[in-house]
Amino acid sequence: MRVWWLENRDKAPSAFDVDLDSLLLQLEDRPELVGRPVEQDPSVRRVYLRRIRYFVYFQLDGDVVQVLALWHGSRDGEPPTGSSR
């Protein structure tokens, strides 16, 4: 996704990196305060990065944050994020 963004978003080539890095810093600091639980699986949370229009799905496993998926906001449905991974 990053490579596609850099090749196709010439007006804001750094937006993907900046927005994702900002989110990752928030997740390092206070992951329990970031995003909202996903209805189908409340152990999975998601946050919408408005400028780049991606949802980031993640799960907390103790002190570890697992990023499960990046999902563009224009796509129908949600990525498969069930706990059975």
GUZARO-306337 format. One record per residue (C-alpha): residue number from 1; x, y, z. Coordinates in steps of 0.05 Angstrom, whole numbers, always signed. Example, Ala and Ser with C-alpha at 12.3 -4.5 7.8 and 13.67 -1.06 7.14 Angstrom:
! GUZARO-306337
SITE seq     px     py     pz
SITE   1   +246    -90   +156
SITE   2   +273    -21   +143
//
This chain:
! GUZARO-306337
SITE seq     px     py     pz
SITE   1     +0     +0     +0
SITE   2    +56    +47    +17
SITE   3    +90    +38    -50
SITE   4    +24    +50    -87
SITE   5    +12   +113    -45
SITE   6    +80   +141    -61
SITE   7    +71   +127   -135
SITE   8     +0   +154   -141
SITE   9    -10   +209    -90
SITE  10    +37   +263   -114
SITE  11     +1   +319    -77
SITE  12    +11   +286     -9
SITE  13    +64   +233    -17
SITE  14    +83   +232    +57
SITE  15    +11   +230    +84
SITE  16     +9   +154    +88
SITE  17    +74   +150   +129
SITE  18    +58   +210   +173
SITE  19    -13   +187   +190
SITE  20     +6   +115   +202
SITE  21    +67   +135   +244
SITE  22    +24   +181   +285
SITE  23    -25   +125   +299
SITE  24    +31    +77   +317
SITE  25    +58   +127   +368
SITE  26    -12   +132   +399
SITE  27    -16    +56   +401
SITE  28    +52    +52   +436
SITE  29    +30   +102   +488
SITE  30    -43    +85   +505
SITE  31    -71    +32   +458
SITE  32   -134    +21   +501
SITE  33   -155    +93   +486
SITE  34   -148    +87   +411
SITE  35   -203    +67   +363
SITE  36   -269    +32   +376
SITE  37   -286    -42   +383
SITE  38   -310    -77   +321
SITE  39   -382   -102   +329
SITE  40   -369   -172   +301
SITE  41   -309   -182   +348
SITE  42   -301   -133   +406
SITE  43   -230   -157   +418
SITE  44   -212   -123   +353
SITE  45   -210    -47   +350
SITE  46   -208     -1   +290
SITE  47   -190    +71   +278
SITE  48   -203   +113   +216
SITE  49   -147   +155   +187
SITE  50   -188   +209   +155
SITE  51   -136   +242   +111
SITE  52   -114   +178    +77
SITE  53   -183   +145    +84
SITE  54   -158    +79   +113
SITE  55   -184    +40   +172
SITE  56   -131     +7   +215
SITE  57   -154    -56   +252
SITE  58   -114    -79   +312
SITE  59   -118   -123   +373
SITE  60    -86   -119   +441
SITE  61    -51   -181   +467
SITE  62    -24   -162   +535
SITE  63    +28   -109   +522
SITE  64    +31   -125   +448
SITE  65     -9    -88   +395
SITE  66    -22   -131   +333
SITE  67    -41    -92   +271
SITE  68    -87   -139   +234
SITE  69   -107   -100   +172
SITE  70   -108    -35   +134
SITE  71   -174    -27    +98
SITE  72   -192    +29    +51
SITE  73   -255    +66    +71
SITE  74   -285    +58     +1
SITE  75   -285    -18     +5
SITE  76   -349    -53    +23
SITE  77   -352    -94    +87
SITE  78   -294   -106   +134
SITE  79   -231   -148   +129
SITE  80   -231   -217   +160
SITE  81   -207   -201   +231
SITE  82   -237   -258   +272
SITE  83   -200   -283   +333
SITE  84   -188   -350   +299
SITE  85   -123   -327   +266
//
